[in-house]
Amino acid sequence: MATEQQSIPAGRASRITALAGAGAKVGVNYLKHYSKRVVGAGADSEALNKANAGAIYDTFSKLKGGPLKLAQMLSIDRNILPDAYRKQFAQAQYSAPPLSYPLVVRTFKREFGKEPLAIFDTFTRSAVHGASIGQVHRATIGEERFAVKVQYPGVADSLDSDLAVVKPVALQILGLKSAEVAPYFEEVRERLLEETNYTLELERSMALSKATAKQVKGIRFPRYYSEYSNRRVLTMDWIDGQPLDLYAANETDQDRRNKVGQAIWDFYHFQIHHLKRFHADPHPGNFLVDDEGKVVVLDFGCTKQIGDDFHRDYFRFLDPEVVEDEAAFAAALETLEVISPEDSSRDRRFIIESARRGTRLLGKPFHEGSFDFADESYMASIFEMGEEQRRNQDFREVRPARGAADSIYLNRAYFGIYSLMGLLKAKIEARRDVV
């Protein structure tokens, strides 16, 4: 666990100063890089990206809240940033620098009127897990063990001003266009509004766990405790297990890997197709694998509800007849606001051809049914397509602000699901629960 923070920068001025400091470090890194090129010393672009990513992540991790959540989300989408940034930002999933114990005590006194040890028999002074919105401590009452998530101070109160400060500076540092990442910033805001409300998370966690537990094999959920929870503290069972990425790195039995992958796949598709509310944060830090090989789902802070009409329109793209029929495919894209009457004939043709290529590739697991995500060539083709689009000027010009808002969350969920399957190298039955 990283060195504990004693405070979080608060207020517009201090946060601007922190981001400006990161910008200055990036500027120095560029100066060193181009100086080497001038003298013929062999400038390394990958080393430059790595140094810049480290400087930016260090600042985002200290600010927490919106900046750190943005880093977490960008790390999932492999197509928007160079690999060095994505790898650095992936730390936001579960290893952010924790806050010191006195700040945790202050939150408990404000929310419960008591210190942690006036509620629990034991409570770890140091966090055992830190992320973008809060950190987790281990606690006990008698023989019962708990995971207690404590929200970082000020995250909820400063959300809008925080993102307003972060956006222009972050765009300049990352070298991105505002239109390209506008959906990310809006998603950060909407999801953060929900994620900072632990009372809402408690309700959703209990409801979705109950609705899913008996319907999906191989999935396990902690119990939640309303008596030890409120708007800034959320208490659930402590469950032992390996984080999913460590499990994937260590497990050598392919059958076990397949079962874990199938459980995650079925978990998502039951929620998407039957409940139409789903866990919208599919990164490895939100899953454990216990000693029995069951997948433990840890976090329902970020969920997404989709309507029947959107569900029907979105999953039309799994119908080969729609994809191969020019008029039907164009109509489906118009319904989801991917193309519009204002598009030039050139842009329209480019978008349709790009969308058809992507739809054929991403729909492949569903069409084949039994699909092996250990096929590295398949995962590589997805990442290559994304990298090609990221570098393609034509795509960058027509890409911004396209698609129904609900598509953002579902697209991101599927990108995360495919990434988890690839991480596990799992062979799964992909046809299940598709309607």
ABEGO torsion letter per residue (X at the ends): XBBBBABBBBEAAAAAAAAAAAAAAAAAAAAAAAAAAAAGAGBBAAAAAAAAAAAAAAAAAAAEEAAAAAAAAAAABAAABBAAAAAAAAAAAAABBBBBAAAAAAAAAAAAGBBAAAABABBBABBABBBAABBBBBBBBEABBBBBBBBBBGAAAAAAAAAAAAAAAAAAAAGBBAAAAAAAAAAAAAAAAAAABAAAAAAAAAAAAAAAAAABBGBBBBBBBAAABBAABBBBBBBBEBBAAAAAAABABAAAAAAAAAAAAAAAAAAAAAAGBBBABBBAAABBBBAAGBBBBABAABBBBBBAAAAAAAAAAABAAAAABAAAAAAAAAAAGABBAABBAAAAAAAAAAAAAAAAAAAAAAAAGBBBAABAAAAAAAAAAAAAAAABAAAAAAABGBEBAAAAAAAAAAAAAAAAAAAAGBBBBAABGBX
